[in-house]
Structures are given as C-alpha cells and as structure tokens.
Amino acid sequence: MDYVRYSAVLEPDEEEPHRYNAQVPALPGGLSNGESIENAWANALGARWRFPEHRTRSGGKR
C-alpha cells in the first residue's frame, strides 16, 4: 500500500475557543474544523478525498 504524507496546521478558533481549525496547505481549499483537535484533524484528512488528483496519487483507496 502506498502512503501520502500531508502536513496540517491546527489552531484554536478565535471566535469559538472550544473549536479548532485545521488547514492542509497541500490541498487547495483544504480547510476544516472540529470540536476537538482530534476531530479537526480527522476532518482535514477526510478533505483530501474531495480532490481527484490526490486520490489518484494515493491509489484511490481510503
């Protein structure tokens, strides 16, 4: 199985401190958020499947 690594920036939301924002710079529009750091990270990872070019590079498998 091939793996693709992505870096993400996670930070507390300025307007809602109990929420976190996640950005994946390698993905255009790869912004997400969540109620916890773990949730924001999971949502950011899920965002990569919305981009066909990244599905192809990783073999199209989840």
N, C-alpha and C positions, 0 to 999 in steps of 0.2 A: 504494500500500500504506500502511495506517495503522500507526503505531507507538505503543506504550505504554511509558512510562519507569517503571522501578522502581528504588528505591534499596535497597541491601543493606548490612548490617553484617557484615564479615568479621573474624574474630579467631582466634588460635591456641586450640586446645582446651586447657583447664587440665590435664586428666588425661593427654592424649596430645599432647605438644607438636609432633609431626610431622604432626598433623591440624589442619584448620581448620574452624570453624563458620561458617555463613552464615545470616543471618536477613533476610527480606524483610518489613519491618513492614507493608506494604500488603496482604499476603496472610495471612489467618488460618491459623495453623499453618505458615507459610512458613519452616520451619527445614530446614536441610540441612547436610551436611558433606562433606569430601573430603580426599584425601591431599595436596593442594596448594591454594593459593589459587585457581588457575585451575579446578581440579576442583570445589571447593566452590561457586564462582561459577556454573559450568555446571549443577551440580545444583540450585542455587537458582533459576536461570532455568527449568529444566525443571519445577520445582514449580508454576509458575503455571498450567500446563496441567491441573492436577488440580482447578482451580476454574472451573466453567462460567461464572460471571459475568465472569471475566477473559478467557475465550476469546471470549465474545460481544463484549465491548468492543473486542477487537483483531481482530475479523473471523473468529475461529475458525481462523485459519491459523497454521501453525508457521513 
